[in-house]
Structures are given as C-alpha cells and as structure tokens.
Amino acid sequence: MTRTISQLDHADPMIREGLGRTVLAPRPYGRTHDGLLSRLGPQLFSSMPRRDQRTKGMAYIRGLLEAKGRKSIRNIAALFGGDATEQSLHHFIVNSTWDWAPVRRALAQHVERVAQPQAYVVQPLIIRKAGETSVGVERRFVPELGQVVNAQQAAGVWAATPDWSSPLNWRLQLSGRWLTDRHQRSQACIPDTEAPESMGQCSVTAYQELIKKCHLPVRPVVMDVRETDVAAVVGRLRAADTPMLLRIDGALRLTVEEPAFPRRGVSMTAQQIMSAVWHVRQACGKASSPSPVVTIRVALSSAAGRRERSDSTLLLMGVAKHGHWPAELWLTDLTSLSVGELLRLAALAHRVERDLTEVADRVGIRDFSGRSFAGWHRHATLASVAHAIVMMSDRTER
C-alpha cells in the first residue's frame, strides 16, 4: 500500500521531498542508524550541488541499510515508490553529475577523526558476474577460490583498528582488453585517464589516491602481495615513504642479512629461510618445535639472485599456527616495531576480511548491476558510507 507524503510525518523530510508525491513508507530500522545518517548526511553530501541529489543520496543509503536481499536499485526503490522512483535512483547513480571523490574524502576524514586507524589494509574484492558487459568484467583465475571465474576485481583501502574497519577508497582493476576496445570503453564511459594495471599496481594506486586526495596522514599499509610483483610494490611504497607490512608467498626469493645466519648473503626462498631458522634453533637446543613467531633481517633478491639496493633491508616474519610452520609469511620495513606490534598489524587484515563478509556484503558492496564506470564508483561510495554507519552504530551501542 502506498501513502501520500502527508501521511509520512515520521519519515526523514529529505526523503519525503525528493522521491515523488507518492511513496511507499520505508520499514523502520535501527534508531542509531537513523540518527547517524541524519547527522552525517549533510556533511558527506555537502559537495553535491543540488538538493535533489543530496535527497537521493540519503534515500539510497537508507535502502542499502534496509532493503531485503540484493541491494539492487530496483529493491532500494521498492522501499520508497514504484517505477518512477527506480528511474530517478538509476539516473542518480548512473547518469547524474555528482562527483564521488569529495564524498569519499568527507567519509575518510570523518573516519580518521572518530576511529584513529592504526593502518590501512588493502583488500581485493572479487565480484562475480554472469554477463560480459559490466565494466572491467572478464574471466580470471582467483587463487582463493581455486578456479577461473567471470568477475570484476577491485582494490579496496580500509581504515582498520583491532575492533573496527571501514572501506574508504575503491579502484577497479582494468585490463588492456577493456581499455583498448573503443566500443567497450565508450559503452562503459571509462575516463581517458584510466590505463591498464596489474592488481598490484591497482592496489598501490588505490592507497596512494586515498592519502593524497583525502589529505590523510601516512600510516602503515597492510597488503597481501602473494599474487603480485613484490619488488614493484615495495619500490613504489618506498618511493612514497610508506611503511609496509606485506603478506608474501613462500617462493619469494630473499637474501638473508642476519649476521649469525649460516648462509648470510645467499639468495633463498622465504620458505627455505624459515626452515633453516628452525633447524638452526634445533641444533642449538633452543626449540624442539617451531617458535610461534620468528623474524630475520633480509633484502629482496634481484632476478639474478643478487641483493638489491644497500638501503633495502627488510624484516621477514614467519608465523606458526595450529602446528604448521610457517603458516604465514610477512615482509616489512617496520624494523623498529616489536613482534607483538607486528602481529597486531597483521591481524588487521583478518579484521577486514571479517567486516567485508559480515557488513560490507550485507550493505551491498558487490550488488551494483549496471555497466558504467561512474555508476560502479558511485554505488561503491554509498555502500562504503552505509558500512561506516553500521560500524559506528555498533560501537555506539557497545
């Protein structure tokens, strides 16, 4: 049953004014969510030039928080009206003129103030698709799934603390196939400034965009680089004076710099180094089983097996879990931190994985079904706002 605006005295006045003369009353949701959205909305949407855009932004976020099932534009519109509302919201996301960058900047600066993150975690996002027209979609092998899937892939940059994380910036990974096909590029309205990137390049750029465009302080970046060019990632982060903690694969070749290590200066895989450390400790009678954590000074090895630059000393950290050694391998330039501090930073990656599943997916981060580059980014931006509202509500209620 629909109701006229005059009957919706309890509804947000911005929603009542902006979505037409006849609307479907939204189902009630948490008062904390409602209060946060009412307070944050004007701040986050202040860059939108028109009042109707700000109104639709508020409505869209309400829909992401409240709509049942998939957070499609159709399902969101069903909370407020019929076909006319769906068309209005579709235009707002896909064809409108508002820029998502200032909204992300306002969100990032707000999160920085209220959460004081310890690090930024770069988290890949796989978005499965049935067709071939969504921007950036193609068949790709996903190691976590162990199979080839038809999907988009993006890098998300999350502000993270031990009990809280929130995405602040997103970047779609676009291959040369998408950017050299003029028809595909035109159909998806991909800007001329976009260039082909590997996932490693995409991830580092997403982080650097966040820091530069949102005027945020440099904090450590935590990132899984097992499927990337590690030397290239380290080089770009070093060039930007960015402290790093990187999850690496056991096959990565490194040169040990530890003076007491018997094979100092020899290029070995990270797995071989950690196995050798265990055997040395056993020979010295220090351990009958692997220690929970071991660190050793290393440098990246070049393709020829030689040590790289003289100032490139890093720390390799091996972590044992459930009797497996090493269960995780990490590479960092944060050589002044204690093992405990490094482990707490590494744990932030698991915090983000959890919040992606439990919150971001619930507010529809993967649910945009349109074709356009701008539409995807606008949806991802508003889904990030909805995610932040859920996380802040949970903190308030605790």
C-alpha positions in Angstrom: 0.0 0.0 0.0 1.3 3.4 -0.9 0.9 6.6 1.2 1.0 10.2 0.3 3.7 12.4 1.7 1.4 14.0 4.2 0.9 10.6 5.9 4.7 10.1 6.3 5.3 12.5 9.2 7.7 10.1 10.8 9.9 9.8 7.7 13.0 11.8 7.1 12.0 15.2 5.5 14.7 14.9 2.8 13.3 11.6 1.7 9.7 12.9 1.6 10.6 15.8 -0.6 12.9 14.1 -3.0 11.3 10.9 -4.2 8.0 12.0 -5.6 4.4 12.7 -4.5 3.5 9.1 -3.7 5.9 6.8 -1.8 6.0 3.5 0.0 6.7 4.1 3.7 10.1 2.6 4.5 10.2 -0.2 7.0 11.7 1.0 10.3 15.3 0.2 11.0 17.7 0.9 13.9 17.4 4.3 15.6 21.2 4.5 15.9 21.5 4.0 12.1 18.8 6.7 11.5 20.5 9.2 13.8 23.9 8.7 12.4 22.6 9.0 8.8 20.7 12.2 9.7 23.9 13.7 11.3 26.4 12.5 8.7 24.3 13.0 5.5 24.6 16.8 5.3 28.4 16.6 6.0 29.1 13.8 3.5 26.9 15.2 0.7 27.8 18.9 1.1 29.7 18.7 -2.2 26.6 17.8 -4.2 25.4 21.0 -5.9 21.7 20.2 -5.9 19.3 19.5 -3.1 17.6 16.7 -5.0 21.0 14.9 -5.3 21.5 15.1 -1.6 18.0 13.8 -1.0 18.6 10.8 -3.3 21.9 10.1 -1.7 20.2 9.8 1.7 17.5 7.6 0.2 20.0 5.3 -1.5 21.9 4.8 1.8 18.7 4.0 3.6 17.9 1.4 1.0 21.4 -0.2 1.4 20.8 -0.4 5.1 17.2 -1.6 5.0 16.3 -3.4 1.7 16.0 -7.1 1.9 18.1 -9.4 -0.2 20.2 -8.0 -3.0 20.8 -4.2 -2.8 19.8 -3.5 -6.5 18.4 -0.2 -7.5 15.1 -1.9 -8.0 15.0 -3.3 -4.5 16.1 0.0 -3.0 13.4 1.9 -5.0 10.8 -0.5 -3.8 11.1 0.9 -0.3 10.0 4.3 -1.4 7.9 4.0 -4.6 7.4 2.4 -8.0 8.9 2.7 -11.4 9.3 6.5 -11.3 11.5 6.2 -8.1 13.5 3.4 -9.7 14.2 5.6 -12.8 15.1 8.5 -10.6 17.6 6.5 -8.5 19.0 4.8 -11.6 19.7 8.3 -13.1 21.2 9.4 -9.8 23.7 6.5 -9.7 24.5 6.1 -13.4 24.0 9.3 -15.2 24.0 12.2 -12.7 26.8 14.7 -12.5 27.9 14.4 -8.9 31.5 13.5 -8.2 32.1 10.6 -5.8 35.6 11.8 -4.8 34.5 14.6 -2.4 32.1 12.2 -0.7 34.8 9.7 -0.2 37.1 12.4 1.1 34.4 13.6 3.6 33.9 10.0 4.7 37.6 9.3 5.1 38.2 12.4 7.1 35.3 11.6 9.4 36.5 8.1 10.0 40.0 9.4 10.7 38.6 11.7 13.4 36.3 9.1 15.1 38.3 5.9 14.7 42.0 6.9 14.6 43.0 3.9 12.5 46.3 2.0 13.2 46.8 1.1 9.5 45.2 1.0 6.1 44.5 -2.5 4.8 44.3 -3.1 1.0 41.7 -5.8 0.4 40.9 -7.2 -3.0 37.3 -7.6 -4.0 36.0 -10.2 -6.4 32.6 -9.5 -7.9 31.2 -12.5 -9.8 29.1 -11.6 -12.9 27.0 -13.7 -15.3 27.5 -11.5 -18.4 30.3 -9.6 -20.1 29.1 -6.0 -20.2 29.8 -4.8 -16.6 32.8 -2.6 -16.6 36.1 -4.5 -16.1 34.5 -7.9 -16.1 36.5 -10.8 -17.6 37.4 -14.4 -16.9 40.2 -14.6 -14.3 41.8 -17.2 -12.0 41.1 -16.5 -8.4 43.6 -18.3 -6.1 41.4 -18.1 -3.0 38.6 -19.9 -5.0 41.0 -22.2 -6.9 39.1 -21.6 -10.1 38.5 -19.4 -13.1 35.5 -17.1 -12.7 33.8 -14.4 -14.7 34.2 -11.4 -12.4 35.2 -7.8 -11.8 38.1 -7.2 -9.5 38.7 -4.1 -7.4 41.1 -3.0 -4.6 39.5 -1.5 -1.5 41.5 0.5 1.0 40.2 0.1 4.6 40.9 2.1 7.7 41.4 -0.5 10.4 41.7 -0.9 14.2 41.5 -4.2 16.1 37.8 -3.9 16.6 36.7 -1.8 13.7 37.3 -1.4 9.9 35.7 0.6 7.1 36.5 0.9 3.4 37.4 4.5 2.3 38.6 4.1 -1.3 38.0 1.8 -4.2 39.7 1.2 -7.5 38.6 -1.1 -10.3 41.3 -3.1 -12.0 41.0 -2.6 -15.7 43.0 -4.7 -18.2 44.3 -3.7 -21.6 41.4 -5.6 -23.3 38.9 -3.2 -21.7 40.9 0.0 -22.4 41.9 -0.8 -26.0 38.4 -1.8 -27.2 36.9 1.5 -28.2 33.4 0.2 -28.2 33.6 -1.4 -24.7 35.3 1.7 -23.3 32.7 4.0 -24.8 29.8 1.8 -23.5 31.1 1.8 -20.0 32.1 5.5 -20.1 35.6 4.8 -18.9 37.6 8.1 -18.5 40.6 8.7 -20.8 42.8 8.9 -17.7 42.4 5.2 -16.9 45.3 3.0 -18.0 45.8 -0.8 -17.9 47.0 -2.0 -14.5 48.1 -5.2 -12.8 46.3 -5.9 -9.5 49.5 -4.9 -7.6 49.6 -1.6 -9.4 45.9 -1.1 -8.8 46.3 -1.8 -5.1 49.2 0.6 -4.5 47.5 3.4 -6.6 44.3 3.0 -4.6 46.2 3.5 -1.4 48.2 6.5 -2.7 45.0 8.1 -4.0 43.4 7.8 -0.6 46.3 9.5 1.2 46.7 12.3 -1.4 43.2 13.1 -2.4 41.7 12.8 1.1 44.6 14.6 2.9 45.2 11.8 5.4 48.3 11.1 7.4 50.6 8.4 6.1 50.0 5.2 8.1 51.4 1.6 7.6 49.8 -0.2 4.7 48.9 -3.9 5.2 48.6 -5.8 2.0 48.6 -9.3 0.5 51.1 -9.4 -2.3 51.3 -13.1 -2.9 50.0 -12.8 -6.4 51.8 -9.6 -7.4 55.2 -8.3 -8.4 56.6 -7.9 -4.9 59.6 -5.9 -5.9 57.5 -3.4 -7.8 55.1 -3.0 -4.9 57.9 -2.5 -2.4 59.6 0.0 -4.8 56.5 2.2 -5.2 55.7 2.2 -1.5 59.4 3.0 -0.6 59.3 5.9 -3.1 56.3 7.3 -1.3 57.9 6.8 2.1 55.1 4.5 3.1 55.7 2.0 5.9 54.5 -1.5 4.9 53.6 -5.0 6.1 53.1 -7.3 3.2 51.8 -10.9 3.2 54.2 -12.9 0.9 54.4 -16.3 -0.7 57.0 -18.8 0.4 58.5 -18.9 -3.1 59.7 -15.3 -2.9 63.5 -15.1 -3.1 65.2 -13.1 -0.4 68.8 -12.6 0.7 69.4 -13.1 4.4 71.2 -10.1 6.2 71.3 -11.6 9.7 75.0 -11.7 10.8 74.6 -15.0 12.7 72.8 -16.8 9.9 75.0 -19.5 8.4 74.0 -18.7 4.8 74.2 -14.9 5.0 74.2 -13.2 1.7 72.8 -16.2 -0.2 69.6 -15.9 -2.2 66.9 -18.3 -0.9 63.1 -18.6 -0.9 61.3 -17.3 2.1 60.2 -20.9 2.9 63.8 -22.1 2.8 64.9 -19.3 5.1 62.3 -20.2 7.7 63.1 -23.9 7.5 66.8 -23.1 8.0 66.0 -20.9 11.0 64.1 -23.8 12.6 66.9 -26.3 12.0 69.5 -23.8 13.5 67.4 -23.4 16.6 67.0 -27.2 17.0 70.8 -27.7 16.6 71.3 -25.1 19.4 68.8 -26.9 21.6 66.6 -23.9 21.8 63.4 -25.4 20.4 62.0 -28.9 19.7 59.2 -27.3 17.6 58.9 -24.0 15.7 58.5 -20.9 17.8 55.1 -19.1 17.3 56.9 -16.2 15.6 60.4 -15.8 14.1 61.9 -12.7 12.5 65.1 -12.3 10.5 66.6 -9.5 8.5 66.5 -9.9 4.7 66.7 -8.0 1.5 64.9 -8.6 -1.8 66.9 -10.6 -4.3 67.1 -9.5 -7.9 66.1 -11.8 -10.8 69.8 -12.8 -11.0 69.8 -13.8 -7.3 71.8 -10.7 -6.2 71.0 -8.5 -3.2 69.2 -5.3 -4.3 70.0 -1.7 -3.1 72.1 -1.3 0.1 69.3 0.5 1.9 66.7 -2.1 1.2 67.0 -4.2 4.4 63.6 -5.6 5.5 62.3 -8.0 8.1 60.9 -11.4 7.3 58.4 -12.7 9.8 57.2 -16.3 10.0 54.1 -17.1 12.0 53.2 -20.6 13.2 49.5 -21.6 13.5 47.9 -24.9 14.5 51.3 -26.7 14.4 52.0 -25.6 10.8 55.3 -23.8 10.1 55.2 -21.2 8.7 51.5 -20.7 8.3 52.0 -17.1 7.3 55.0 -15.1 5.9 55.2 -11.3 6.2 57.7 -8.8 4.9 58.1 -5.4 6.5 60.2 -2.3 6.7 58.9 -1.6 10.2 62.1 -3.0 11.7 61.8 -0.9 14.9 58.4 -2.5 16.0 58.2 -5.4 18.4 57.0 -8.8 17.3 53.8 -8.1 19.2 53.2 -4.9 17.4 53.8 -6.5 14.0 51.4 -9.3 14.9 48.7 -6.8 15.8 49.1 -5.0 12.5 48.9 -8.3 10.6 45.7 -9.2 12.5 44.1 -6.1 10.9 43.9 -8.0 7.6 41.8 -10.6 9.2 39.6 -7.9 10.8 38.9 -6.5 7.3 38.1 -9.9 5.9 35.6 -10.4 8.6 34.0 -7.0 8.2 33.8 -7.4 4.4 31.8 -10.6 4.9 29.6 -9.5 7.8 29.0 -5.9 7.0 30.1 -4.7 3.5 28.5 -7.6 1.7 25.3 -7.1 3.8 25.0 -3.5 2.6 25.6 -4.5 -1.0 29.2 -3.7 -1.9 29.0 -6.3 -4.7 25.4 -5.6 -5.8 25.7 -3.0 -8.5 24.4 -4.4 -11.7 25.0 -1.6 -14.2 27.6 -1.3 -16.9 29.1 2.1 -16.3 32.4 3.0 -14.6 30.9 6.0 -12.8 27.8 4.0 -11.7 30.0 1.4 -10.1 32.1 4.0 -8.2 29.0 5.9 -7.0 27.4 2.7 -5.7 30.7 1.6 -4.0 31.0 5.0 -2.4 27.5 5.0 -0.9 27.9 1.4 0.1 31.0 2.5 2.0 29.0 5.1 3.8 26.4 2.5 4.7 29.2 0.2 6.0 30.6 3.0 8.2 27.2 3.8 9.6 26.7 0.2 10.6 30.2 0.0 12.2 29.7 3.3 14.1 26.3 2.2 15.2 27.7 -1.0 16.7 30.4 1.0 18.5 27.8 3.4 19.9 25.6 0.6 21.1 28.5 -1.1 22.8 
